[in-house]
């Protein structure tokens, strides 16, 4: 785990590393893809990353997960990312939202899978967060399709999921999509979440703390008080 003295210092380091991963992909292919998380934690990181000197017109950004709500909802991760990341240099990037207007995540799955069949999800970087309950992405304890999200059928990129602590129904990238990222980053802040992380690292059932499924693949962990 990398520890930083402040959230601002963490944001600068994480933005630098994500920009480097994107740049490395852009050196060998036409477009690079980034998956980011919502919530209150990544705001400073988005601001720093948006200023990176990249050819953002060749960068596609999608979400690690989202609530199944339209972008005019204050609960939409897509809306948050549009406001905070797609500014400055990053305004030229292309956005691939997960919510597609279907009546439910299950109803929208087929169209999303068809979309990603045309745009393979080969990630230069995936930046995940973690909740106090040990969830990451939309891998929630008690999730009705948690097992399928962690071990999907071959080629499955997205999964619908509902859970007692998840609020709205969710849509999430599956674990295999996330862990193949060139840079797999876990971004956490605050002493409370550090304690949650230490508990997860100590071992135990993935079902109790699904972030353990990601930790088994040695993500680069960024923490600040």
C-alpha positions in Angstrom: 0.0 0.0 0.0 1.2 3.5 -0.9 0.4 6.0 1.8 0.2 9.8 1.1 0.2 12.7 3.6 -2.9 14.3 2.1 -5.7 13.7 -0.3 -4.2 16.2 -2.7 -0.9 14.3 -2.8 -2.7 11.1 -3.4 -4.7 12.6 -6.2 -1.6 13.9 -8.0 0.2 10.5 -7.7 -2.8 8.5 -8.9 -3.5 10.9 -11.8 0.2 10.6 -12.8 0.1 6.8 -12.8 -3.2 6.6 -14.7 -2.0 9.1 -17.3 1.2 7.0 -17.7 -0.9 3.9 -18.2 -3.0 5.6 -20.8 0.0 7.1 -22.5 1.6 3.6 -22.8 -1.4 2.2 -24.5 -1.7 5.2 -26.8 1.9 4.6 -27.9 0.9 1.2 -29.3 -2.8 1.4 -30.3 -5.3 3.9 -31.6 -7.4 4.3 -28.5 -6.9 3.6 -24.8 -9.7 2.9 -22.3 -10.1 3.9 -18.7 -12.7 2.7 -16.1 -13.4 5.0 -13.1 -15.6 4.9 -10.0 -18.1 7.4 -8.7 -18.8 8.6 -5.2 -17.2 11.5 -3.3 -13.7 10.1 -3.0 -12.3 10.6 -6.6 -13.1 14.3 -7.0 -9.6 15.6 -6.5 -8.2 12.8 -8.6 -10.6 13.7 -11.5 -9.5 17.3 -11.3 -5.8 16.3 -11.5 -6.3 13.8 -14.3 -8.3 16.2 -16.4 -5.2 18.3 -16.8 -2.9 15.5 -18.0 -1.1 16.2 -21.3 -2.6 13.3 -23.3 -4.3 13.0 -26.7 -7.7 12.8 -24.9 -9.5 12.5 -28.3 -8.1 8.9 -28.4 -9.2 8.0 -24.8 -12.5 6.3 -24.0 -13.8 6.5 -20.4 -16.3 4.2 -18.9 -17.5 3.5 -15.4 -16.5 0.6 -13.1 -20.2 0.5 -12.1 -23.2 2.7 -11.8 -26.7 2.9 -10.2 -29.4 2.3 -12.7 -30.6 5.9 -12.8 -30.7 8.5 -15.5 -28.0 11.2 -15.5 -30.3 13.8 -14.2 -30.4 11.9 -10.9 -28.1 13.2 -8.2 -27.2 9.5 -7.6 -25.8 9.0 -11.1 -22.1 8.2 -11.3 -22.1 9.1 -14.9 -23.3 12.7 -14.1 -20.5 13.1 -11.5 -17.8 11.9 -13.9 -19.1 14.2 -16.6 -19.0 17.2 -14.2 -15.6 16.5 -12.7 -13.5 14.6 -15.2 -14.6 15.8 -18.6 -13.2 19.3 -18.2 -9.9 20.9 -19.1 -7.8 18.7 -21.5 -10.1 15.6 -20.7 -13.1 17.4 -22.3 -12.0 15.8 -25.6 -12.4 12.2 -24.3 -15.2 9.9 -25.3 -17.6 8.6 -22.6 -19.2 5.2 -22.6 -22.0 5.2 -19.9 -23.4 2.0 -18.5 -26.9 3.2 -18.0 -28.8 3.0 -21.3 -32.4 3.9 -20.4 -33.8 0.4 -20.2 -36.4 -0.3 -17.6 -33.9 -2.3 -15.4 -30.3 -3.3 -15.5 -31.4 -6.8 -16.5 -33.3 -5.4 -19.4 -30.3 -3.3 -20.5 -27.7 -6.1 -20.3 -28.0 -7.4 -23.8 -27.6 -4.0 -25.4 -24.6 -3.3 -23.2 -22.9 -6.6 -24.1 -23.5 -5.9 -27.8 -22.0 -2.4 -27.3 -18.9 -3.8 -25.6 -18.6 -6.6 -28.2 -17.9 -3.8 -30.7 -15.7 -1.9 -28.3 -13.6 -4.6 -26.5 -13.1 -3.8 -22.8 -9.3 -3.9 -22.7 -8.5 -1.4 -20.0 -5.4 0.6 -19.7 -6.4 1.5 -16.1 -9.3 0.7 -13.7 -9.7 2.8 -10.6 -11.8 1.3 -7.9 -13.1 2.5 -4.6 -14.2 0.7 -1.5 -17.1 1.0 0.9 -17.2 0.7 4.6 -19.0 -2.7 4.1 -16.1 -4.0 2.0 -17.7 -3.7 -1.4 -16.0 -2.5 -4.5 -17.5 -1.8 -7.9 -21.0 -3.1 -7.3 -19.7 -6.3 -5.7 -21.8 -5.9 -2.6 -22.2 -8.4 0.3 -25.5 -10.1 -0.1 -25.7 -9.2 -3.8 -28.2 -11.3 -5.7 -25.7 -11.9 -8.6 -22.5 -11.5 -6.7 -21.2 -14.9 -7.7 -21.9 -14.2 -11.4 -20.2 -10.8 -11.3 -17.1 -12.3 -9.8 -17.0 -15.5 -12.0 -19.1 -14.7 -15.1 -19.6 -16.8 -18.1 -16.8 -16.5 -20.6 -16.9 -13.2 -22.4 -19.4 -11.5 -20.1 -18.4 -7.9 -19.5 -21.2 -6.5 -17.4 -23.7 -7.8 -14.7 -26.8 -6.5 -13.1 -26.9 -6.7 -9.3 -29.1 -5.7 -6.4 -28.1 -5.9 -2.7 -29.6 -4.8 0.6 -27.0 -2.0 1.1 -26.7 -1.0 -2.6 -29.7 1.3 -2.8 -30.9 1.3 -6.4 -30.3 -1.7 -8.7 -26.8 -1.6 -10.1 -24.8 -2.4 -13.2 -21.1 -3.3 -12.9 -18.2 -4.4 -14.9 -17.3 -8.0 -14.1 -14.2 -9.0 -12.1 -12.3 -10.5 -15.1 -12.7 -7.2 -17.0 -11.3 -5.2 -14.1 -8.4 -7.3 -13.1 -6.9 -7.5 -16.6 -6.3 -3.7 -16.6 -2.7 -2.6 -17.1 -3.1 -0.5 -13.9 -5.5 -1.9 -11.3 -5.8 0.8 -8.7 -7.7 0.8 -5.4 -8.3 4.4 -4.1 -9.2 4.7 -0.4 -9.2 7.7 2.0 -9.7 8.0 5.7 -8.7 6.0 8.8 -12.0 4.2 8.8 -11.5 2.7 5.4 -7.9 1.8 6.2 -9.3 -0.3 9.0 -11.8 -1.9 6.6 -8.9 -2.6 4.2 -6.8 -4.2 6.9 -9.7 -6.5 7.9 -10.2 -7.5 4.2 -6.4 -8.2 3.8 -6.5 -10.4 6.9 -8.5 -13.0 5.0 -11.9 -14.5 5.1 -14.8 -15.2 2.8 -15.1 -13.1 -0.4 -18.9 -13.1 0.1 -18.5 -11.1 3.4 -16.1 -8.5 1.9 -16.1 -8.7 -1.9 -13.2 -6.3 -2.2 -11.1 -9.4 -1.3 -11.7 -10.7 -4.8 -9.8 -7.7 -6.1 -7.1 -7.8 -3.4 -6.2 -11.3 -4.5 -5.0 -9.8 -7.8 -2.5 -7.4 -6.2 -4.0 -4.0 -7.0 -1.9 -0.9 -6.5 -3.4 0.6 -3.3 -3.5 4.4 -2.8 -4.4 5.6 0.7 -4.4 9.0 2.5 -5.9 10.1 5.8 
